[in-house]
Amino acid sequence: MNKIILRSLTISFVLFFIVSTGASYAQDDAKTKKLQDKVESAQQKLDKINAKITSADSLIQAGQDMVKEAEGELKSLEAEQKSLDKEYFNNTKPLEKKMRSTDDEVMKQAKEELKEVDTKYKADLKELNAKIKASTKKYETGNKMITKGKENQKKHKDSKKEAEKMLKEAEKNQGKKK
């Protein structure tokens, strides 16, 4: 009977020892897993912030391209307006001379031609102003994109510093546990 009790006690002690050491391993695994999850979470957050910074950089670049394109368009439209004004002046000058004529028929014809030239000039000027307005809007949109991109970039760079700190701390804590 003593042998049975001794064996039972020995088996119970061995089982208790196995269970208690297994529990401590399980606790270590849970802690390790938790630390690993923190590292992964911090890395994912850092990756998302990096993607947002890249997006902000793209927004800035697109805005700069749009501004350059609009500036080129505005310069060419300015030259086109100068050309249009010069052409109008050159077309109206001889007609105004004809209008000072004493001959009623010549004066009447010059008046009609001047009306046609004025009408054509006004139509061309209206079309040119619409192009200028569109280019100006493109220029302003580009500047807004640059401003928004720079604001986002600054905000996300600050967040990136915090995320990098969190990642380093999580990796440091994980390194201590191992």
C-alpha positions, 0 to 999 in steps of 0.5 A: 500500500505504501508503494501505491501511495508513494507511486501516486504521490510521485506521479502527482508530483511529476504531473504537477511539475509538468503542468506548472512548467508548461504554464510558465512556458505558455505565459512566456509565449503569450508575452512574446506574442503580445510583444511581437504584435506590438512590433507588427502593429507599430510597423504597419502604422509606420508603413501607412504613414510612409504611404501618406507621405508619398501621396503628399509628395505626389500631390506636391509634384502634380501641383508643381507640374500644373503650375508650370503648365499654366504659367506657360499657357498664360505667357503664350496667351499674353503674347496672343493678346498682344498680337490680337491688339496689334492686329486690331489697331492695324485693321482699324487705323486705315478705316478711321482714316477713311471715315474722315473722308468727305465722300459719304459712300466711302465713309459709310463703307468704312463704318461697316468694315469697322463694325465687322472688325470690332465684332471680330475683335470682340469675339476673339477677345472673348475666346481669349479671355475664356482661355486665360480664365481656364489657365488661371484656374489651373494655376490656382488649383496647382497652388492649392494642391502644393499647399495641401500637399505640404500641409499633409507632408508636414503633418505626416512627417511629425506622425512618422517620428512618433511611429518610429519612436513607438517601433523602436520602443516595441523592438527594444521591449521585444529584444529584452524579453528574448 
